[in-house]
Amino acid sequence: MRIILLSFFLFLTGSLNAAHIIGGVVTYECLGNGFYEFTMKMYRDCAGGGAGFDNNAPVTIYKGNSNNPLTTLFVSPQMIQNIQPDINDPCLILPPGICVQEAIYQFTYKFSDWPSAQSYTLSYQRCCRNAGVSNMFQPDDTGATFSVELTAASQALSNNSPVFEIFPPIVICANQPIDFLHEATDAEGDQLIYSLCAPLKGGGPVGGPGNPGNANGCDGIVPNPACPPPYESIDYVPPYNPLNPLPASPVMTINPVTGLLTGIPTAQGQYVVGVCVEEYRNGQLLSVIRRDFQFNVASCEPVVFADIKEDSLLGPQDYLIRACQTSEITLINESTLNTFLDDFYWQFEIDGNLQQFPELEPTITFPGPGTYNGMFLINPGSNACGDTAFVQVEIYTDPTAEFSFFYDTCVSGPVFFIDNTTPGSGPIAEWQWDFGDGEVSGFDSPTHIYSESGEKWAVLNVVDVYGCAGKAIKKVSYFPVPALILVSPDDTTSCPPATITFTNLSSPIDDTYQVIWDFGDGSVDTVISPVHTYETDGLFSVGLEIISPIGCQTDTLFKKLISIKKNPIANFHYSPLFPSNLNPEIALIDSSLYATGWDYYLNGKRIGPGPNLSYSMPDTGWQELRLIVSNVLGCRDTAVQLIDVIPEFRFFLPNAFTPNFDDTNDFFGGTGILPGYNGFQMQVWDRWGQLIFETDSPYEYWNGLYRNAGQEAPDGVYVCLVHFTGPRGEPFEYKGFVTLMR
């Protein structure tokens, strides 16, 4: 069943693509002592996305006729909910694309000057309305003002405003009466007078997409603060006005006492409507509450259509369902049902008997191939909400899939597959081959080459022109030997010991094949891709034999495939054999074999290339000399020798000096070369055995004074004694005589 509201889609096509303001109302409750709770209800079209409700919406309060705001409050919605649409015909179902959301803002404010002899006006303004509104100019560039006036009379009586009970219907049907009770309640039971009135303008598109400028100005999308009263009403498109807001015959009116809204709309569209309720007590006007909302007028035809999922149409509501040979068929219902349309059943003539099925989507067992006629009845006997669909079910015989194949069992090559299918009710339209190795084909009799051996399960699926299918599965034992033996060693020229990986690229083979390798050096192996180490140099031919599980054999000899070169042998000598710090230069002479590259290292640091090298030893003591040689293949060898660089000493004591301070021969001390000395001591004695001078540094000298600071020593001969220890612990001692002359 499907309820058709076709004309409704036509006028909503362009307008439901964005979400806009479609109404709102502001009411208040007096809490006492100047405290008021305000409730602002906003409504938006939420179909198709668009702008949502404002958080921190700017609500501005003005006092009296002042254009300066008293304050601006920033409030957010306490609740956002969807308003479910309701229409006035039980046989009708709403089309898609209808979405209305309500946001409820509640906030309190205390008026310090209360009760006041002047009114307070509370306002919120927001752009914009739906572009598809028909009764006003530029609706998508025009916003709305939601406002309430807290009059002096209402303040004096601590009055509460009236509150509307329910939201008007979202969708009303063209050419059908409206009878909506637009009723409000009042806590104090004041007299309420209802009237049609004009919705108010407020804000504009400035600051929105494509409209640069101040978004908070009076023509901005969210004026902040809201602009001061009075406010202009919307600009109606003639002949519409507040009392004639939409095309209707009779015109739309509202009962001033009950709030009953009546009339018969005559044209589809979207229309902005305003309803005001005036509150009186003892003849005095206390408040005016203005509700602003949007009517969607649709062309509604109360006709029910039965609909099912079919393969083709034989005529209006005459459906053909095709099915292949099976024991059960499930009929898929595509009608739209609601709570008022719950009387339906299917009936079919099966084996000469009329059988009924009460399920919405029944599963029916038909006895076999053939044609079966039936119906789907909805609300039988109802003229407005009833309908019947005629159903013809054709059941076809499935095809019987079958195939054969042939190939050369010992030589790797193609396998030829032949389709032997027996068709059912119609010719075969599609072949789907799965060869069991991940490869497929859509030909009727394909040729396939397997890249790997093994037991393969080949599958043939066939589909005829009616969509009926058959399936056949057969095992293909594919164990030929490779048509060409291919191997790939990761190295063919190296030095011993050379470890080489032989990758077997021959196809098809697997672990069920017998594989025999001959590496040419007396060694063999039986794995598919072996790793072998050649220990000696030479030129080696490699043989490979492959035997399949069914006894097929092939072999190949790869002549002189592997060349193993001799390793280089490092050796060198140096001259002189006993270098020293006084004679540090040495010559390094190569005596290696089979080498093409040489590098010398001293204590791990490279000092130069070879084969021969001259080098000055930088230090004394034992040093490690290392020669690393290589050949053209990069194979290397190392020779290491230790060399002792001898620390040699030279020390000299003069036999006279003249400490007369003429800057010539004024000091006495030893000179020479003292590498790595320890425990140095020099002493000078006079002939009576008195110690005249003493030092533990070879760089401190005697100046001819007692202890280098007392009286002058007399001219004469003095005894000098020097001793110290060399770097290798050997003792040195020098004795001599020195003559002092001034």
Helices and strands as residue ranges (DSSP letters): E 2-3, H 6-12, E 21-32, E 35-45, E 57-63, E 71-75, E 79-82, E 100-110, E 120-126, G 139-141, E 144-150, H 152-156, E 163-164, E 171-173, E 178-181, E 184-185, E 191-197, E 253-254, E 260-263, E 269-281, E 284-298, E 304-305, E 312-315, E 318-324, E 329-330, E 344-350, E 353-357, E 363-364, E 370-378, E 387-396, E 403-406, E 415-419, E 428-434, E 440-441, E 447-448, E 454-464, E 469-478, E 487-489, E 493-494, E 498-504, E 514-518, E 524-525, E 531-534, E 538-547, E 553-564, E 572-575, E 585-590, E 597-602, E 605-609, E 613-616, E 621-630, E 636-645, E 650-652, E 656-657, E 671-673, E 678-685, E 691-695, G 706-708, E 716-725, E 731-740
